[in-house]
Amino acid sequence: MPRNYIRKSGSRRYADYSPEVLEACLQAVKAGMSTRLAEHTYNIPRRTIINKLKGRHVNKPGFPAIFTYKEERSFVQCIHRVIEFGFPVNEFEFRTI
């Protein structure tokens, strides 16, 4: 199944802000607001603001996806076709595919 999970705000202690709030914070700092004032105003850690301004840590955390969304959809469609043709696929086989 394709991944489509969207994390709810407040479900973890770190990165508890939306991308829109982060972008507004960065624009305010670029316009002249101090990073300390932006930290308290937007509730984003100061180090995060500085790192984003300098272009550090721009990649998503975790391992990169092996397959694209399109490839994952084609795998799912193929598995459904196999099941429709009458080949039983149990949970173990489904995981190994």
C-alpha positions in Angstrom: 0.0 0.0 0.0 1.3 3.5 -0.7 2.4 5.6 2.2 0.1 8.5 3.0 0.5 9.1 6.7 0.4 12.7 7.8 1.6 13.3 11.4 -0.7 15.2 13.7 0.7 18.4 15.3 1.6 17.7 18.9 2.2 14.0 18.6 5.9 14.3 19.2 8.1 16.8 21.1 10.4 17.7 18.2 9.3 19.4 15.0 6.0 20.4 16.5 5.3 23.0 14.0 3.8 23.1 10.5 5.9 23.9 7.4 3.8 27.1 6.9 4.8 28.3 10.4 8.4 27.5 9.7 8.3 29.4 6.5 6.7 32.4 8.1 9.4 32.3 10.8 12.2 32.2 8.3 10.7 35.1 6.4 10.4 37.1 9.6 14.1 36.5 10.4 15.1 37.4 6.9 13.2 40.6 7.3 15.1 41.6 10.4 13.6 39.8 13.4 16.2 38.3 15.8 16.4 34.5 16.0 15.7 34.7 19.8 12.5 36.7 19.3 11.4 34.3 16.5 12.1 31.4 18.7 9.6 32.6 21.3 7.1 34.1 18.8 6.8 31.0 16.6 7.7 28.3 19.2 10.5 26.9 17.0 13.9 26.1 18.5 16.6 28.6 17.7 19.0 26.0 16.4 16.4 24.8 14.0 15.9 28.4 12.7 19.6 28.9 12.2 20.1 25.5 10.5 17.2 26.1 8.1 18.6 29.6 7.2 22.0 28.1 6.5 20.6 25.2 4.5 21.6 22.4 6.9 19.5 19.3 7.5 17.4 19.8 4.4 16.8 16.1 3.7 14.0 14.2 5.3 15.0 12.0 8.3 15.2 8.3 7.9 16.0 6.1 5.0 15.1 7.3 1.6 12.3 5.5 -0.2 13.4 2.7 -2.5 10.4 2.9 -4.8 8.5 5.9 -6.1 4.8 6.3 -5.5 4.1 5.2 -9.1 6.1 2.0 -8.7 4.4 1.1 -5.4 1.0 1.6 -7.0 2.0 -0.8 -9.9 3.1 -3.4 -7.4 -0.2 -3.2 -5.5 -2.1 -3.5 -8.8 -0.1 -6.6 -9.8 -0.7 -8.3 -6.5 -4.4 -7.6 -6.8 -4.4 -9.1 -10.3 -2.7 -12.2 -9.0 -5.3 -12.6 -6.3 -8.1 -12.1 -8.9 -6.7 -14.9 -11.0 -7.2 -17.3 -8.1 -3.7 -17.5 -6.7 -4.0 -17.4 -2.9 -1.7 -15.0 -1.3 -1.3 -15.2 2.5 0.1 -12.6 4.8 3.6 -14.1 4.8 3.8 -14.2 1.0 2.4 -10.7 0.8 5.2 -9.4 3.0 7.9 -11.2 1.0 6.6 -9.8 -2.3 
